[in-house]
Structures are given as C-alpha cells and as structure tokens.
Amino acid sequence: MSVPENPTARVDESPVAASLVSLVVPTYNERENIVVLLDQVLATMGGFTLEVCVVDDDSPDGTWQAVAAYAGRHPEVGVIRRLGERGLSGAVIAGFRRARGDLLAVMDADLSHDPALLPVLAKAVFAGADVAVGSRRIPGGGADVWPWYRRLASNSATALARWTLGVGLADPMSGYFVMRRRLFEAVADRLQPGGYKILLEIVAQAGPLTLVELPYVFRDRRQGVSKVTPRVVGQYLRSVARLRRARGQSSGWEVPPRQR
C-alpha cells in the first residue's frame, strides 16, 4: 500500500486549509502506539488538508499491517513498507520523496511528541518560516521524565552540533518539525539516508534559513523500547564529521541567526 492519491479535503476556504500538509511518521515496532497517534493527529489537524505517510521498516510486530487497516477507514493515511532497509533518516527521506504536500512535517510514532503542536508549527511556516521546530530547549519546553543518562546524551549531542556545525537552533536534535517542500528539494541530493538526525542534516546542508522554534514538553515513550543504541550514537558522530567536512568545503557558508 502507498500514500493515497486523493487525500480527504477539509471544508475550509482559507489559504492554510487549501495547501496540502504531508506528515511523515517513521516507524519500527510501534504497533502499540501508532493508532493512538494517528487518531490524535487527525483530530488536531482538522483545519488543514492533510496526508499522513507512515514509513515502516518492515516491523516484526506488524506495525505496517495496523496502519494499512487504519488507512482503509481513513483515506488521508497511507503506509510505505520498506523491505531490506532500516534507519530513521532513510525512512523520512523516503516519505518526503513520496509526499505531495507544499509543507513537509515529521514526528515520532512513540507518543513523545504532542500532536497539538503540529498545527502551530504548520502555521508558523505558512507565516514565513522556512522551518518550524518543536523545541525542548527554549522557555516553555522540556521533558517530563528523562533518565539522567538520556539527558546527558542529548545535551552532549546538542552541544556538539552547535559547536561543530554552528547550527542556529537551540534544539538541533529535535525530530519534530515542519518545513517548506522547496527546502527539501534543494538539499535532497546531498542528504545521507544513514544519518541519524534528519533535521540537523537538512539545516546544516541548506545554509541561511528563517528558523522558528516553538516549545513543547517531550514525553518519554509509554510503550516499546528506545531506538537509541551505541550503533545510533556512532552514526551520529560520523554524520557530524561528514557535515563538518562539507561545511569546510562550502564557499558561501553562513550560519543563520536563531529566530523564535
């Protein structure tokens, strides 16, 4: 099953509602969470024309099957089942390539991202931002329950990205954001499917951007197991090194100011 060709239109004549928003949700073993998330997203995005593309890496728990059954009742939802491929960034890129929206959005499937922020992020992009990011690291943001070692890892990764790459975001490690399609198209051929944090990849490759960060409280997953492993940490370090080299080779590199 693939993303539907004719997502359900919303009855609203505003420019916001007339533009298609494509939400990509990468999944691996999220069967216990995905239907709850989809229900919440559809409820909060009622004022938008929306398509949701769940990109599943052939989950052993049958996540893609649960989404396929859900899509049978909700035509704005579709699923891509990737066979023989794994990885968060690769899944997001695959979803972006299939999506048809003017705006492209990403959020996690584990219920850590509050769907109520999604329409606010989308409206920020409609208002002029290139990228609107759900941020844990500006006033009003944070995490509800986070073990010290998870917090330390996140703090270290964020500091490394900001110091090494000069990325103008307080939370460059966020996996919750909305951006303009043209931005993805401008950097798509330089993105690495094996990368760890796709937002960092995009912003680091793009150069000067209008960035907006909006606060949210990260909720630790209620079901399933965290995907952060030593292998993922290694991928992140390699990604930062590669992006640093690309920055050094770029002749017109500018670091965009952080805007809220």
C-alpha angles and dihedrals in degrees: 000000000000138000109299118256094222114039116194111272120226119232100245130110097204120116089243093057093042093060118079117239114202115202117197118200115186114206142187118169095345100132092124092055109030102080091047089051094048091050090052094047094050090048094051096042097053092122094058138070100244143184122184120204115192110197110200125189093217093280114211089220091062099249091154091054092053090051092047090054090048091049089057087068097035114048093191090067126078138166135219114202110204114206119203093001130103136178141088099243093045090052092050092048090050090051093048091051091053096041121098102195130121086227125044121205136185132196136160123257097220096084092250091119119070108233090207088075094056097082090045091054091047092051090050089058092046086053093058112284120129090209130013114197132197101229132199091185106064127075109293094026130098144109128286100212119003124160113235093247092054090049091048092050092049093047091049094048092048093049091048093051094047095044098041101037103023091227109179097227130101089213108031089158093065117126093195117084148121124218143170117271092231090062092057091046090052094056103025096105091054099048119107116222089207093060121114107218112037095191091057090048093052098044094044092051097044104059121205113024140161102248128189125187122198123188126248135161114244112227115207112236116277096199134029131015130299115258093216106113135154087263091056090049089053091050090052094051091049090049092053091049092050093047090048090055091048090051091052091052094048114100102201101036115158127174110228118229115249112254128190 
